[in-house]
Amino acid sequence: MSTAFNQDVARALLAIGAVGFSPDEPITFKSGIISPVYVDNRRLPYHPAQWHTVIEAFSDCIAANHIAYDVIAGVAVGGVPHSSALAYHLQQPSVFVRKEAKEHGKKQRVEGGEVADKRVLLVEDLVTTGGSSLNGIEALRESGAMVTDLIAIVSYEFSQSAEAFAQAGITFHALTDFATILQIAEADGLFNAEQGNRIRDWFNAPESWAERHGIA
């Protein structure tokens, strides 16, 4: 990835610990995958300077890719702060998508305004397998929205997410990528060369990484 904002976003995330590395004490995802990398973009609103960098990058990404939209949407919970801040920054309408409908009230999943026959741009904080994003896209489309583009701050770049987005007719955009993040992190001394090789190996085949490295 080569964009004007790619490195700026990577540095912003690293500066506040939104992306971290623990090759010697890996974490376990909800899916069961053991990972030497973690992402916590929920830290961004606590750090306004770095958050501003990210919101500006969202705006630049929209302009650079000529993305046409009428409404900006975020998937609860992680995407909503960023979609709302972006919509405010651009002075555009904003909605959010519940993971599931409430059992009371109108029992709707899309909250904040009407999206029928409108072009909706979906904003996410992080993409792993893409399941949460696709769930949000489905809800928007069921409400009559036209959804063709998704922007995330960063993605784990799993092959299944790319395949799923392609099948759903979604063009995916990420503000930064892990190749850039790892390059900057290693240059800044956040891990040594051997640890860097182990981390990069995880991206080659995350499901079997722990077994390959003798981690229970």
C-alpha positions in Angstrom: 0.0 0.0 0.0 1.3 3.4 -0.9 -0.8 6.4 0.0 0.0 9.8 1.5 -1.7 8.8 4.8 -0.5 5.1 5.1 2.6 5.8 7.2 0.9 8.6 9.2 -1.9 6.3 10.3 0.5 3.5 11.1 2.6 5.8 13.3 -0.5 7.2 15.0 -1.7 3.7 16.0 1.8 2.7 17.2 2.2 5.9 19.2 -0.8 5.2 21.4 -0.4 1.4 21.6 -3.5 0.7 19.4 -1.3 -1.9 17.7 1.0 -4.0 19.8 3.2 -7.1 19.5 3.6 -10.0 21.9 5.5 -12.7 20.0 6.7 -14.3 23.3 3.3 -14.1 25.0 0.7 -14.3 22.2 -3.0 -13.6 22.7 -5.9 -15.8 21.7 -8.7 -14.4 19.5 -12.3 -15.2 20.0 -12.0 -17.5 16.9 -9.3 -19.5 18.7 -6.5 -18.2 16.6 -3.4 -17.5 18.6 -1.7 -14.2 17.6 1.5 -12.3 18.3 -0.3 -9.1 17.2 -3.2 -7.2 18.7 -5.2 -4.2 17.7 -7.2 -2.0 20.0 -8.5 1.0 18.0 -10.9 1.8 20.9 -7.9 3.8 22.3 -8.1 6.4 19.6 -10.8 8.7 21.1 -8.6 9.0 24.2 -5.8 10.5 22.0 -7.3 13.3 20.0 -4.2 14.2 18.0 -3.8 10.6 16.7 -7.6 10.3 16.2 -7.6 13.5 14.2 -4.9 11.9 11.9 -7.1 8.9 11.4 -10.3 10.9 10.7 -8.3 13.1 8.2 -7.0 9.9 6.5 -10.6 8.6 6.2 -11.5 11.8 4.4 -8.4 11.6 2.2 -9.2 8.0 1.3 -12.7 8.9 0.2 -11.4 11.6 -2.0 -8.5 9.6 -3.4 -10.8 6.7 -4.4 -13.6 8.9 -5.6 -16.1 7.2 -3.3 -19.7 8.4 -3.9 -22.0 8.3 -0.9 -25.0 9.9 0.7 -24.7 8.6 4.3 -21.8 7.3 6.4 -22.5 4.3 8.6 -20.7 2.5 11.4 -21.2 -1.0 12.8 -21.7 -1.1 16.6 -19.7 -0.9 18.6 -16.2 -0.4 17.3 -16.9 1.4 14.1 -19.4 3.9 15.5 -17.0 6.5 17.1 -15.0 6.7 13.9 -18.0 6.8 11.5 -19.7 9.5 13.7 -16.5 11.6 13.9 -15.9 11.3 10.2 -19.5 12.3 9.3 -19.3 15.3 11.6 -15.9 16.3 10.1 -17.4 16.1 6.6 -20.8 17.5 7.6 -22.6 14.5 6.2 -25.5 12.3 7.6 -24.6 9.4 9.8 -26.3 6.2 11.0 -25.1 3.1 12.9 -25.9 -0.5 12.5 -26.8 -2.8 15.5 -25.3 -6.3 15.5 -28.8 -7.5 16.1 -32.2 -5.9 16.4 -33.6 -4.8 19.8 -36.4 -7.0 21.2 -38.5 -3.9 21.9 -39.3 -0.6 20.1 -39.2 -0.6 16.3 -36.8 -3.7 16.4 -34.7 -2.1 13.6 -31.0 -2.6 13.1 -30.2 0.6 11.3 -30.5 3.6 13.7 -30.4 7.3 13.1 -32.1 7.9 9.8 -33.5 6.5 6.6 -31.1 4.8 4.2 -33.5 3.4 1.6 -32.3 4.3 -2.0 -29.2 6.0 -0.6 -25.6 5.2 -1.1 -24.1 4.2 2.2 -20.4 4.2 3.0 -19.6 1.7 5.8 -16.7 2.6 8.2 -15.0 0.0 10.5 -12.2 0.2 13.0 -10.8 -3.2 12.3 -11.4 -6.1 9.8 -10.5 -9.6 10.7 -12.5 -12.3 8.8 -15.0 -9.6 7.6 -18.0 -11.3 9.3 -19.1 -8.3 11.3 -18.8 -6.0 8.3 -20.8 -8.3 6.1 -23.4 -8.5 8.7 -23.7 -4.7 8.8 -23.8 -4.6 5.0 -26.6 -7.1 4.9 -28.6 -5.1 7.4 -28.1 -1.9 5.4 -29.1 -3.6 2.1 -32.2 -5.1 3.7 -33.1 -1.5 4.7 -32.9 -0.5 1.0 -29.4 1.0 1.1 -26.9 0.7 -1.7 -23.5 -0.3 -0.2 -20.5 -0.8 -2.5 -17.6 0.5 -0.4 -16.1 -0.3 3.1 -13.3 1.6 4.7 -11.4 0.3 7.8 -8.5 1.8 9.8 -6.6 -1.4 9.4 -7.2 -5.1 8.4 -5.5 -8.3 9.4 -5.6 -9.0 5.7 -7.0 -12.5 6.0 -7.7 -14.1 2.6 -11.3 -15.1 3.7 -12.2 -11.4 4.2 -11.0 -10.4 0.7 -12.9 -13.3 -0.8 -16.0 -12.5 1.1 -16.0 -8.9 0.2 -15.5 -9.7 -3.5 -18.4 -12.1 -3.4 -20.6 -9.5 -1.7 -19.7 -6.8 -4.4 -17.8 -4.7 -1.9 -14.7 -2.6 -2.6 -12.5 -2.7 0.5 -10.2 0.2 1.5 -7.8 0.2 4.5 -6.0 3.3 5.8 -2.9 1.4 6.5 -1.5 -2.1 6.3 0.6 -4.4 8.5 3.5 -4.4 6.1 3.9 -0.7 6.9 3.1 -1.0 10.6 5.7 -3.8 11.0 8.4 -1.9 9.1 7.9 1.2 11.3 7.7 -0.8 14.5 10.9 -2.7 13.8 12.7 0.5 12.9 11.5 2.0 16.2 12.8 -1.0 18.1 9.5 -2.4 19.3 10.8 -5.9 18.5 14.0 -7.5 17.3 14.7 -9.1 13.9 14.0 -12.7 15.1 10.7 -11.6 16.7 9.9 -9.7 13.5 10.3 -12.8 11.5 8.0 -14.7 13.8 5.4 -12.0 13.6 5.6 -11.8 9.8 5.2 -15.6 9.7 1.9 -15.3 11.5 0.5 -13.3 8.6 1.5 -16.1 6.1 -0.7 -18.7 7.9 -2.3 -17.5 11.2 -4.3 -20.6 11.9 -1.2 -22.8 12.2 1.3 -20.3 13.5 1.2 -21.4 17.1 1.8 -25.1 16.1 4.7 -24.1 13.9 6.3 -22.2 16.7 5.7 -24.8 19.4 3.1 -22.7 21.3 0.3 -24.6 23.1 
